[in-house]
Amino acid sequence: MAIRVKAITYSAADIIAMYNTPQVALAAPASGYINNILGITHWMDYNSAAYTGASIIWYGKPAAFTPNVLYESTTLPATVNESIALSRNPAAATIYSTVEDLYVTTDAQAAAGNSPIIAYIVYEEKQLDP
């Protein structure tokens, strides 16, 4: 299949809730397929208050997100518009492939903050060989 891009808008309420309730950012593919996560970029249109408490957004799978697969640490505390590609965890430095849901969370409970963040997830869905 072709490379696809999924855009997700996280509201301030979504971001504040992420620590206690990780969200599915990309659903698992159909049976017999795998998602290859090629990259994620965040865009934040700064409103008037930076997020406090949390500073990192992580993508991966639950189980304490260890290791997290992709992360970034500049958007939440930013006080200006941000556009940034997420970094790969050195422990997961290759393309991350999964047949499971891809989750998103923060490193701590976020507070304050009122700017939505748009995530662009670039991925390809491939059929597994028999």
N, CA, C and O atoms as CSV, one atom per row, in Angstrom:
chain,resi,resn,atom,element,x,y,z
A,1,MET,N,N,0.830,-1.178,0.000
A,1,MET,CA,C,0.000,0.000,0.000
A,1,MET,C,C,0.880,1.249,0.000
A,1,MET,O,O,2.070,1.190,0.309
A,2,ALA,N,N,0.291,2.337,-0.340
A,2,ALA,CA,C,1.013,3.607,-0.407
A,2,ALA,C,C,1.251,4.172,0.993
A,2,ALA,O,O,0.617,3.769,1.969
A,3,ILE,N,N,2.168,5.101,1.052
A,3,ILE,CA,C,2.414,5.815,2.307
A,3,ILE,C,C,1.185,6.673,2.598
A,3,ILE,O,O,0.636,7.322,1.708
A,4,ARG,N,N,0.767,6.660,3.861
A,4,ARG,CA,C,-0.427,7.391,4.269
A,4,ARG,C,C,-0.062,8.384,5.372
A,4,ARG,O,O,0.947,8.220,6.057
A,5,VAL,N,N,-0.889,9.407,5.535
A,5,VAL,CA,C,-0.710,10.386,6.608
A,5,VAL,C,C,-2.043,10.529,7.333
A,5,VAL,O,O,-3.072,10.806,6.717
A,6,LYS,N,N,-2.008,10.339,8.639
A,6,LYS,CA,C,-3.195,10.532,9.463
A,6,LYS,C,C,-2.990,11.802,10.277
A,6,LYS,O,O,-1.973,11.943,10.955
A,7,ALA,N,N,-3.938,12.724,10.218
A,7,ALA,CA,C,-3.878,13.952,11.013
A,7,ALA,C,C,-4.844,13.815,12.184
A,7,ALA,O,O,-6.008,13.457,12.003
A,8,ILE,N,N,-4.352,14.102,13.384
A,8,ILE,CA,C,-5.158,14.034,14.595
A,8,ILE,C,C,-4.994,15.350,15.331
A,8,ILE,O,O,-3.873,15.823,15.514
A,9,THR,N,N,-6.094,15.942,15.752
A,9,THR,CA,C,-6.013,17.149,16.570
A,9,THR,C,C,-6.269,16.775,18.012
A,9,THR,O,O,-7.318,16.228,18.350
A,10,TYR,N,N,-5.284,17.080,18.873
A,10,TYR,CA,C,-5.430,16.873,20.308
A,10,TYR,C,C,-5.837,18.215,20.915
A,10,TYR,O,O,-5.106,19.199,20.803
A,11,SER,N,N,-6.989,18.250,21.549
A,11,SER,CA,C,-7.435,19.468,22.222
A,11,SER,C,C,-6.670,19.612,23.541
A,11,SER,O,O,-5.986,18.684,23.973
A,12,ALA,N,N,-6.793,20.779,24.174
A,12,ALA,CA,C,-6.161,20.970,25.482
A,12,ALA,C,C,-6.680,19.925,26.467
A,12,ALA,O,O,-5.907,19.381,27.255
A,13,ALA,N,N,-7.982,19.642,26.429
A,13,ALA,CA,C,-8.551,18.629,27.333
A,13,ALA,C,C,-7.953,17.251,27.057
A,13,ALA,O,O,-7.677,16.500,27.993
A,14,ASP,N,N,-7.749,16.910,25.776
A,14,ASP,CA,C,-7.118,15.628,25.423
A,14,ASP,C,C,-5.712,15.538,26.010
A,14,ASP,O,O,-5.336,14.515,26.583
A,15,ILE,N,N,-4.940,16.611,25.864
A,15,ILE,CA,C,-3.552,16.619,26.312
A,15,ILE,C,C,-3.485,16.498,27.832
A,15,ILE,O,O,-2.656,15.760,28.363
A,16,ILE,N,N,-4.348,17.214,28.520
A,16,ILE,CA,C,-4.357,17.147,29.976
A,16,ILE,C,C,-4.757,15.753,30.462
A,16,ILE,O,O,-4.285,15.313,31.511
A,17,ALA,N,N,-5.613,15.053,29.724
A,17,ALA,CA,C,-6.066,13.713,30.110
A,17,ALA,C,C,-5.105,12.592,29.700
A,17,ALA,O,O,-5.220,11.477,30.208
A,18,MET,N,N,-4.165,12.863,28.798
A,18,MET,CA,C,-3.313,11.800,28.232
A,18,MET,C,C,-2.523,11.002,29.253
A,18,MET,O,O,-2.352,9.795,29.082
A,19,TYR,N,N,-2.041,11.633,30.299
A,19,TYR,CA,C,-1.193,10.924,31.258
A,19,TYR,C,C,-1.970,9.809,31.944
A,19,TYR,O,O,-1.460,8.698,32.091
A,20,ASN,N,N,-3.180,10.090,32.356
A,20,ASN,CA,C,-3.991,9.078,33.042
A,20,ASN,C,C,-4.739,8.164,32.090
A,20,ASN,O,O,-5.093,7.038,32.442
A,21,THR,N,N,-4.977,8.656,30.880
A,21,THR,CA,C,-5.724,7.875,29.894
A,21,THR,C,C,-5.040,7.981,28.539
A,21,THR,O,O,-5.429,8.805,27.711
A,22,PRO,N,N,-4.010,7.143,28.301
A,22,PRO,CA,C,-3.366,7.181,26.980
A,22,PRO,C,C,-4.403,6.984,25.873
A,22,PRO,O,O,-5.361,6.227,26.030
A,23,GLN,N,N,-4.195,7.671,24.769
A,23,GLN,CA,C,-5.139,7.631,23.660
A,23,GLN,C,C,-4.569,6.838,22.487
A,23,GLN,O,O,-3.358,6.808,22.273
A,24,VAL,N,N,-5.452,6.204,21.741
A,24,VAL,CA,C,-5.031,5.512,20.518
A,24,VAL,C,C,-4.807,6.575,19.454
A,24,VAL,O,O,-5.736,7.284,19.067
A,25,ALA,N,N,-3.576,6.680,18.988
A,25,ALA,CA,C,-3.244,7.635,17.928
A,25,ALA,C,C,-3.430,7.013,16.552
A,25,ALA,O,O,-3.815,7.695,15.602
A,26,LEU,N,N,-3.154,5.715,16.447
A,26,LEU,CA,C,-3.309,4.997,15.179
A,26,LEU,C,C,-3.783,3.590,15.521
A,26,LEU,O,O,-3.107,2.851,16.237
A,27,ALA,N,N,-4.940,3.233,15.007
A,27,ALA,CA,C,-5.509,1.919,15.298
A,27,ALA,C,C,-4.693,0.809,14.643
A,27,ALA,O,O,-4.024,1.013,13.631
A,28,ALA,N,N,-4.769,-0.357,15.246
A,28,ALA,CA,C,-4.103,-1.539,14.685
A,28,ALA,C,C,-4.643,-1.797,13.272
A,28,ALA,O,O,-5.806,-1.516,12.986
A,29,PRO,N,N,-3.802,-2.326,12.408
A,29,PRO,CA,C,-4.281,-2.636,11.058
A,29,PRO,C,C,-5.162,-3.896,11.079
A,29,PRO,O,O,-5.255,-4.590,12.092
A,30,ALA,N,N,-5.785,-4.163,9.967
A,30,ALA,CA,C,-6.599,-5.370,9.828
A,30,ALA,C,C,-5.716,-6.609,9.979
A,30,ALA,O,O,-4.500,-6.539,9.800
A,31,SER,N,N,-6.320,-7.707,10.300
A,31,SER,CA,C,-5.600,-8.970,10.447
A,31,SER,C,C,-4.816,-9.277,9.166
A,31,SER,O,O,-5.338,-9.138,8.060
A,32,GLY,N,N,-3.566,-9.695,9.331
A,32,GLY,CA,C,-2.721,-10.014,8.191
A,32,GLY,C,C,-1.918,-8.838,7.676
A,32,GLY,O,O,-1.196,-8.968,6.688
A,33,TYR,N,N,-2.032,-7.675,8.338
A,33,TYR,CA,C,-1.310,-6.466,7.948
A,33,TYR,C,C,-0.491,-5.931,9.112
A,33,TYR,O,O,-0.727,-6.286,10.266
A,34,ILE,N,N,0.470,-5.078,8.798
A,34,ILE,CA,C,1.313,-4.444,9.806
A,34,ILE,C,C,1.460,-2.963,9.458
A,34,ILE,O,O,1.543,-2.604,8.284
A,35,ASN,N,N,1.493,-2.111,10.472
A,35,ASN,CA,C,1.746,-0.680,10.259
A,35,ASN,C,C,3.220,-0.389,10.491
A,35,ASN,O,O,3.757,-0.708,11.552
A,36,ASN,N,N,3.870,0.206,9.519
A,36,ASN,CA,C,5.243,0.689,9.659
A,36,ASN,C,C,5.146,2.193,9.914
A,36,ASN,O,O,4.739,2.952,9.034
A,37,ILE,N,N,5.520,2.619,11.125
A,37,ILE,CA,C,5.435,4.032,11.492
A,37,ILE,C,C,6.701,4.718,10.993
A,37,ILE,O,O,7.787,4.481,11.522
A,38,LEU,N,N,6.565,5.561,9.984
A,38,LEU,CA,C,7.718,6.193,9.355
A,38,LEU,C,C,8.135,7.486,10.043
A,38,LEU,O,O,9.310,7.853,10.015
A,39,GLY,N,N,7.183,8.177,10.659
A,39,GLY,CA,C,7.507,9.409,11.362
A,39,GLY,C,C,6.259,10.101,11.856
A,39,GLY,O,O,5.149,9.806,11.415
A,40,ILE,N,N,6.457,11.032,12.785
A,40,ILE,CA,C,5.355,11.840,13.311
A,40,ILE,C,C,5.851,13.276,13.452
A,40,ILE,O,O,6.966,13.514,13.916
A,41,THR,N,N,5.022,14.220,13.051
A,41,THR,CA,C,5.323,15.642,13.215
A,41,THR,C,C,4.183,16.279,13.999
A,41,THR,O,O,3.014,15.962,13.784
A,42,HIS,N,N,4.537,17.179,14.907
A,42,HIS,CA,C,3.534,17.936,15.666
A,42,HIS,C,C,3.513,19.380,15.205
A,42,HIS,O,O,4.550,19.963,14.891
A,43,TRP,N,N,2.318,19.947,15.168
A,43,TRP,CA,C,2.142,21.370,14.908
A,43,TRP,C,C,1.261,21.921,16.018
A,43,TRP,O,O,0.155,21.429,16.237
A,44,MET,N,N,1.747,22.943,16.721
A,44,MET,CA,C,0.955,23.602,17.748
A,44,MET,C,C,0.797,25.067,17.379
A,44,MET,O,O,1.775,25.772,17.132
A,45,ASP,N,N,-0.454,25.513,17.347
A,45,ASP,CA,C,-0.773,26.921,17.132
A,45,ASP,C,C,-0.974,27.517,18.516
A,45,ASP,O,O,-2.047,27.389,19.106
A,46,TYR,N,N,0.074,28.177,19.036
A,46,TYR,CA,C,0.070,28.664,20.416
A,46,TYR,C,C,-1.055,29.659,20.649
A,46,TYR,O,O,-1.234,30.601,19.877
A,47,ASN,N,N,-1.815,29.444,21.725
A,47,ASN,CA,C,-2.896,30.363,22.103
A,47,ASN,C,C,-2.363,31.374,23.103
A,47,ASN,O,O,-1.890,32.439,22.706
A,48,SER,N,N,-2.429,31.060,24.407
A,48,SER,CA,C,-1.987,32.043,25.393
A,48,SER,C,C,-1.337,31.445,26.637
A,48,SER,O,O,-0.842,32.191,27.481
A,49,ALA,N,N,-1.326,30.117,26.774
A,49,ALA,CA,C,-0.733,29.506,27.971
A,49,ALA,C,C,-0.019,28.219,27.602
A,49,ALA,O,O,-0.579,27.350,26.933
A,50,ALA,N,N,1.230,28.107,28.047
A,50,ALA,CA,C,1.999,26.877,27.838
A,50,ALA,C,C,1.486,25.804,28.790
A,50,ALA,O,O,0.883,26.105,29.820
A,51,TYR,N,N,1.732,24.563,28.434
A,51,TYR,CA,C,1.388,23.456,29.331
A,51,TYR,C,C,2.431,23.392,30.437
A,51,TYR,O,O,3.616,23.626,30.199
A,52,THR,N,N,1.996,23.080,31.619
A,52,THR,CA,C,2.908,22.902,32.749
A,52,THR,C,C,2.738,21.486,33.277
A,52,THR,O,O,1.743,20.822,32.988
A,53,GLY,N,N,3.708,21.033,34.046
A,53,GLY,CA,C,3.648,19.691,34.615
A,53,GLY,C,C,4.256,18.650,33.699
A,53,GLY,O,O,5.199,17.963,34.093
A,54,ALA,N,N,3.747,18.515,32.501
A,54,ALA,CA,C,4.272,17.562,31.526
A,54,ALA,C,C,5.157,18.294,30.528
A,54,ALA,O,O,4.898,19.450,30.195
A,55,SER,N,N,6.204,17.621,30.051
A,55,SER,CA,C,7.064,18.253,29.045
A,55,SER,C,C,7.332,17.350,27.847
A,55,SER,O,O,7.867,17.817,26.842
A,56,ILE,N,N,6.981,16.090,27.927
A,56,ILE,CA,C,7.283,15.151,26.836
A,56,ILE,C,C,6.000,14.468,26.380
A,56,ILE,O,O,5.170,14.077,27.201
A,57,ILE,N,N,5.841,14.327,25.074
A,57,ILE,CA,C,4.771,13.524,24.489
A,57,ILE,C,C,5.427,12.264,23.939
A,57,ILE,O,O,6.391,12.338,23.177
A,58,TRP,N,N,4.900,11.113,24.329
A,58,TRP,CA,C,5.431,9.810,23.918
A,58,TRP,C,C,4.422,9.059,23.072
A,58,TRP,O,O,3.214,9.155,23.291
A,59,TYR,N,N,4.928,8.310,22.104
A,59,TYR,CA,C,4.112,7.368,21.337
A,59,TYR,C,C,4.711,5.987,21.521
A,59,TYR,O,O,5.932,5.840,21.582
A,60,GLY,N,N,3.874,4.994,21.606
A,60,GLY,CA,C,4.328,3.622,21.764
A,60,GLY,C,C,3.147,2.755,22.142
A,60,GLY,O,O,2.022,2.974,21.693
A,61,LYS,N,N,3.426,1.755,22.985
A,61,LYS,CA,C,2.339,0.933,23.483
A,61,LYS,C,C,2.369,0.968,24.994
A,61,LYS,O,O,3.430,1.160,25.588
A,62,PRO,N,N,1.213,0.784,25.633
A,62,PRO,CA,C,1.202,0.824,27.086
A,62,PRO,C,C,2.140,-0.214,27.683
A,62,PRO,O,O,2.834,-0.929,26.959
A,63,ALA,N,N,2.154,-0.289,28.975
A,63,ALA,CA,C,3.122,-1.027,29.790
A,63,ALA,C,C,4.186,-0.010,30.132
A,63,ALA,O,O,5.380,-0.234,29.935
A,64,ALA,N,N,3.727,1.106,30.646
A,64,ALA,CA,C,4.582,2.209,31.092
A,64,ALA,C,C,5.382,2.807,29.946
A,64,ALA,O,O,6.365,3.510,30.177
A,65,PHE,N,N,4.966,2.533,28.701
A,65,PHE,CA,C,5.627,3.113,27.526
A,65,PHE,C,C,7.136,2.899,27.579
A,65,PHE,O,O,7.911,3.809,27.282
A,66,THR,N,N,7.546,1.695,27.957
A,66,THR,CA,C,8.965,1.394,28.047
A,66,THR,C,C,9.308,0.343,27.018
A,66,THR,O,O,8.793,-0.768,27.141
A,67,PRO,N,N,10.134,0.591,26.012
A,67,PRO,CA,C,10.595,1.950,25.713
A,67,PRO,C,C,9.563,2.687,24.879
A,67,PRO,O,O,8.814,2.071,24.121
A,68,ASN,N,N,9.521,4.007,25.019
A,68,ASN,CA,C,8.670,4.764,24.108
A,68,ASN,C,C,9.330,4.710,22.739
A,68,ASN,O,O,10.549,4.565,22.641
A,69,VAL,N,N,8.553,4.822,21.712
A,69,VAL,CA,C,9.075,4.669,20.354
A,69,VAL,C,C,9.462,6.015,19.747
A,69,VAL,O,O,10.557,6.169,19.208
A,70,LEU,N,N,8.567,6.972,19.838
A,70,LEU,CA,C,8.816,8.316,19.333
A,70,LEU,C,C,8.435,9.307,20.424
A,70,LEU,O,O,7.487,9.080,21.176
A,71,TYR,N,N,9.176,10.403,20.506
A,71,TYR,CA,C,8.900,11.380,21.557
A,71,TYR,C,C,9.375,12.757,21.133
A,71,TYR,O,O,10.156,12.898,20.192
A,72,GLU,N,N,8.892,13.773,21.839
A,72,GLU,CA,C,9.405,15.123,21.652
A,72,GLU,C,C,9.123,15.926,22.917
A,72,GLU,O,O,8.145,15.686,23.625
A,73,SER,N,N,10.015,16.895,23.184
A,73,SER,CA,C,9.967,17.585,24.466
A,73,SER,C,C,9.962,19.112,24.356
A,73,SER,O,O,10.272,19.796,25.332
A,74,THR,N,N,9.618,19.652,23.202
A,74,THR,CA,C,9.620,21.118,23.088
A,74,THR,C,C,8.240,21.736,22.911
A,74,THR,O,O,8.056,22.919,23.196
A,75,THR,N,N,7.272,20.960,22.449
A,75,THR,CA,C,5.960,21.540,22.147
A,75,THR,C,C,5.186,21.929,23.400
A,75,THR,O,O,4.693,23.055,23.480
A,76,LEU,N,N,5.062,21.036,24.380
A,76,LEU,CA,C,4.226,21.331,25.548
A,76,LEU,C,C,4.652,22.589,26.300
A,76,LEU,O,O,3.790,23.395,26.649
A,77,PRO,N,N,5.954,22.795,26.568
A,77,PRO,CA,C,6.333,24.010,27.303
A,77,PRO,C,C,6.494,25.251,26.418
A,77,PRO,O,O,6.841,26.320,26.921
A,78,ALA,N,N,6.250,25.127,25.122
A,78,ALA,CA,C,6.480,26.246,24.199
A,78,ALA,C,C,5.507,27.393,24.425
A,78,ALA,O,O,4.359,27.197,24.823
A,79,THR,N,N,6.004,28.597,24.157
A,79,THR,CA,C,5.160,29.800,24.230
A,79,THR,C,C,5.088,30.491,22.875
A,79,THR,O,O,4.785,31.681,22.787
A,80,VAL,N,N,5.368,29.732,21.826
A,80,VAL,CA,C,5.272,30.212,20.446
A,80,VAL,C,C,4.718,29.063,19.608
A,80,VAL,O,O,4.633,27.934,20.092
A,81,ASN,N,N,4.341,29.334,18.364
A,81,ASN,CA,C,3.929,28.260,17.470
A,81,ASN,C,C,5.081,27.283,17.307
A,81,ASN,O,O,6.245,27.682,17.254
A,82,GLU,N,N,4.753,26.007,17.228
A,82,GLU,CA,C,5.774,24.962,17.110
A,82,GLU,C,C,5.444,24.028,15.963
A,82,GLU,O,O,4.280,23.680,15.762
A,83,SER,N,N,6.441,23.622,15.216
A,83,SER,CA,C,6.327,22.558,14.234
A,83,SER,C,C,7.595,21.733,14.359
A,83,SER,O,O,8.691,22.226,14.089
A,84,ILE,N,N,7.451,20.484,14.767
A,84,ILE,CA,C,8.638,19.691,15.058
A,84,ILE,C,C,8.404,18.221,14.748
A,84,ILE,O,O,7.337,17.671,15.023
A,85,ALA,N,N,9.423,17.596,14.169
A,85,ALA,CA,C,9.393,16.153,13.944
A,85,ALA,C,C,9.801,15.461,15.235
A,85,ALA,O,O,10.728,15.901,15.915
A,86,LEU,N,N,9.115,14.387,15.568
A,86,LEU,CA,C,9.454,13.652,16.781
A,86,LEU,C,C,10.738,12.869,16.587
A,86,LEU,O,O,11.086,12.491,15.468
A,87,SER,N,N,11.438,12.632,17.683
A,87,SER,CA,C,12.680,11.862,17.670
A,87,SER,C,C,12.372,10.400,17.960
A,87,SER,O,O,11.384,10.068,18.615
A,88,ARG,N,N,13.237,9.549,17.458
A,88,ARG,CA,C,13.115,8.126,17.779
A,88,ARG,C,C,13.925,7.838,19.030
A,88,ARG,O,O,15.029,8.355,19.200
A,89,ASN,N,N,13.372,7.018,19.897
A,89,ASN,CA,C,14.102,6.569,21.071
A,89,ASN,C,C,15.309,5.770,20.579
A,89,ASN,O,O,15.155,4.912,19.710
A,90,PRO,N,N,16.512,6.032,21.113
A,90,PRO,CA,C,17.686,5.269,20.669
A,90,PRO,C,C,17.513,3.761,20.805
A,90,PRO,O,O,18.110,2.999,20.044
A,91,ALA,N,N,16.701,3.324,21.765
A,91,ALA,CA,C,16.468,1.888,21.938
A,91,ALA,C,C,15.549,1.336,20.851
A,91,ALA,O,O,15.456,0.122,20.674
A,92,ALA,N,N,14.878,2.215,20.130
A,92,ALA,CA,C,13.967,1.807,19.058
A,92,ALA,C,C,14.289,2.621,17.808
A,92,ALA,O,O,13.397,3.196,17.185
A,93,ALA,N,N,15.564,2.664,17.450
A,93,ALA,CA,C,16.050,3.579,16.423
A,93,ALA,C,C,15.670,3.204,15.001
A,93,ALA,O,O,15.890,3.997,14.085
A,94,THR,N,N,15.117,2.043,14.791
A,94,THR,CA,C,14.709,1.667,13.443
A,94,THR,C,C,13.245,2.021,13.241
A,94,THR,O,O,12.586,2.499,14.165
A,95,ILE,N,N,12.741,1.792,12.057
A,95,ILE,CA,C,11.318,2.017,11.803
A,95,ILE,C,C,10.529,1.110,12.740
A,95,ILE,O,O,10.826,-0.079,12.862
A,96,TYR,N,N,9.536,1.671,13.391
A,96,TYR,CA,C,8.717,0.901,14.321
A,96,TYR,C,C,7.566,0.274,13.560
A,96,TYR,O,O,6.801,0.968,12.890
A,97,SER,N,N,7.448,-1.034,13.666
A,97,SER,CA,C,6.375,-1.763,13.006
A,97,SER,C,C,5.521,-2.435,14.072
A,97,SER,O,O,6.041,-2.979,15.046
A,98,THR,N,N,4.210,-2.392,13.880
A,98,THR,CA,C,3.326,-2.970,14.879
A,98,THR,C,C,2.035,-3.482,14.257
A,98,THR,O,O,1.540,-2.941,13.268
A,99,VAL,N,N,1.506,-4.533,14.859
A,99,VAL,CA,C,0.184,-5.033,14.500
A,99,VAL,C,C,-0.826,-4.606,15.574
A,99,VAL,O,O,-1.989,-5.008,15.534
A,100,GLU,N,N,-0.373,-3.792,16.529
A,100,GLU,CA,C,-1.216,-3.328,17.628
A,100,GLU,C,C,-1.519,-1.837,17.485
A,100,GLU,O,O,-0.967,-1.158,16.619
A,101,ASP,N,N,-2.405,-1.343,18.349
A,101,ASP,CA,C,-2.693,0.090,18.387
A,101,ASP,C,C,-1.432,0.860,18.769
A,101,ASP,O,O,-0.618,0.362,19.547
A,102,LEU,N,N,-1.263,2.057,18.237
A,102,LEU,CA,C,-0.190,2.971,18.622
A,102,LEU,C,C,-0.815,4.010,19.550
A,102,LEU,O,O,-1.765,4.695,19.173
A,103,TYR,N,N,-0.280,4.123,20.761
A,103,TYR,CA,C,-0.830,5.024,21.775
A,103,TYR,C,C,0.017,6.277,21.920
A,103,TYR,O,O,1.180,6.315,21.517
A,104,VAL,N,N,-0.600,7.314,22.514
A,104,VAL,CA,C,0.090,8.552,22.831
A,104,VAL,C,C,-0.214,8.900,24.282
A,104,VAL,O,O,-1.335,8.707,24.752
A,105,THR,N,N,0.803,9.421,24.997
A,105,THR,CA,C,0.647,9.863,26.374
A,105,THR,C,C,1.661,10.959,26.659
A,105,THR,O,O,2.451,11.322,25.787
A,106,THR,N,N,1.641,11.482,27.865
A,106,THR,CA,C,2.634,12.467,28.299
A,106,THR,C,C,3.455,11.872,29.431
A,106,THR,O,O,3.088,10.844,29.999
A,107,ASP,N,N,4.573,12.523,29.761
A,107,ASP,CA,C,5.469,12.001,30.794
A,107,ASP,C,C,4.987,12.302,32.211
A,107,ASP,O,O,5.498,11.724,33.170
A,108,ALA,N,N,4.020,13.190,32.355
A,108,ALA,CA,C,3.468,13.556,33.664
A,108,ALA,C,C,2.094,14.174,33.416
A,108,ALA,O,O,1.688,14.380,32.273
A,109,GLN,N,N,1.397,14.462,34.495
A,109,GLN,CA,C,0.089,15.094,34.373
A,109,GLN,C,C,0.251,16.533,33.890
A,109,GLN,O,O,0.869,17.347,34.577
A,110,ALA,N,N,-0.292,16.855,32.725
A,110,ALA,CA,C,-0.240,18.225,32.208
A,110,ALA,C,C,-1.291,19.072,32.917
A,110,ALA,O,O,-2.358,18.588,33.294
A,111,ALA,N,N,-0.964,20.326,33.086
A,111,ALA,CA,C,-1.905,21.274,33.680
A,111,ALA,C,C,-1.833,22.552,32.861
A,111,ALA,O,O,-0.966,22.705,31.999
A,112,ALA,N,N,-2.740,23.456,33.135
A,112,ALA,CA,C,-2.785,24.703,32.381
A,112,ALA,C,C,-2.720,24.365,30.890
A,112,ALA,O,O,-3.172,23.293,30.488
A,113,GLY,N,N,-2.177,25.240,30.079
A,113,GLY,CA,C,-2.077,24.982,28.649
A,113,GLY,C,C,-3.431,25.062,27.961
A,113,GLY,O,O,-4.431,24.561,28.477
A,114,ASN,N,N,-3.456,25.689,26.803
A,114,ASN,CA,C,-4.728,25.814,26.084
A,114,ASN,C,C,-4.558,25.760,24.569
A,114,ASN,O,O,-5.442,26.196,23.831
A,115,SER,N,N,-3.435,25.232,24.104
A,115,SER,CA,C,-3.180,25.194,22.660
A,115,SER,C,C,-3.394,23.784,22.112
A,115,SER,O,O,-2.849,22.822,22.653
A,116,PRO,N,N,-4.177,23.653,21.050
A,116,PRO,CA,C,-4.324,22.334,20.435
A,116,PRO,C,C,-3.038,21.953,19.697
A,116,PRO,O,O,-2.279,22.812,19.248
A,117,ILE,N,N,-2.821,20.663,19.586
A,117,ILE,CA,C,-1.675,20.142,18.840
A,117,ILE,C,C,-2.207,19.219,17.757
A,117,ILE,O,O,-3.042,18.353,18.019
A,118,ILE,N,N,-1.720,19.411,16.545
A,118,ILE,CA,C,-2.073,18.509,15.450
A,118,ILE,C,C,-0.891,17.579,15.235
A,118,ILE,O,O,0.242,18.028,15.060
A,119,ALA,N,N,-1.162,16.280,15.248
A,119,ALA,CA,C,-0.142,15.274,14.970
A,119,ALA,C,C,-0.366,14.737,13.562
A,119,ALA,O,O,-1.487,14.404,13.178
A,120,TYR,N,N,0.715,14.661,12.805
A,120,TYR,CA,C,0.682,14.061,11.472
A,120,TYR,C,C,1.482,12.769,11.554
A,120,TYR,O,O,2.706,12.800,11.684
A,121,ILE,N,N,0.799,11.642,11.480
A,121,ILE,CA,C,1.453,10.338,11.569
A,121,ILE,C,C,1.633,9.807,10.156
A,121,ILE,O,O,0.661,9.581,9.435
A,122,VAL,N,N,2.886,9.611,9.771
A,122,VAL,CA,C,3.214,9.103,8.439
A,122,VAL,C,C,3.499,7.606,8.593
A,122,VAL,O,O,4.377,7.203,9.357
A,123,TYR,N,N,2.749,6.802,7.862
A,123,TYR,CA,C,2.892,5.350,8.019
A,123,TYR,C,C,2.524,4.638,6.724
A,123,TYR,O,O,1.934,5.215,5.811
A,124,GLU,N,N,2.889,3.382,6.682
A,124,GLU,CA,C,2.446,2.528,5.588
A,124,GLU,C,C,1.904,1.246,6.194
A,124,GLU,O,O,2.430,0.724,7.178
A,125,GLU,N,N,0.851,0.761,5.586
A,125,GLU,CA,C,0.249,-0.500,6.016
A,125,GLU,C,C,0.646,-1.545,4.991
A,125,GLU,O,O,0.358,-1.401,3.803
A,126,LYS,N,N,1.305,-2.594,5.448
A,126,LYS,CA,C,1.798,-3.638,4.541
A,126,LYS,C,C,1.193,-4.983,4.888
A,126,LYS,O,O,0.953,-5.289,6.056
A,127,GLN,N,N,0.951,-5.776,3.869
A,127,GLN,CA,C,0.454,-7.131,4.109
A,127,GLN,C,C,1.612,-7.995,4.582
A,127,GLN,O,O,2.716,-7.921,4.043
A,128,LEU,N,N,1.350,-8.815,5.598
A,128,LEU,CA,C,2.370,-9.734,6.095
A,128,LEU,C,C,2.525,-10.899,5.132
A,128,LEU,O,O,1.542,-11.387,4.574
A,129,ASP,N,N,3.752,-11.339,4.939
A,129,ASP,CA,C,3.993,-12.524,4.112
A,129,ASP,C,C,3.470,-13.747,4.850
A,129,ASP,O,O,3.521,-13.811,6.078
A,130,PRO,N,N,2.966,-14.717,4.092
A,130,PRO,CA,C,2.443,-15.937,4.741
A,130,PRO,C,C,3.563,-16.751,5.383
A,130,PRO,O,O,3.304,-17.802,5.970
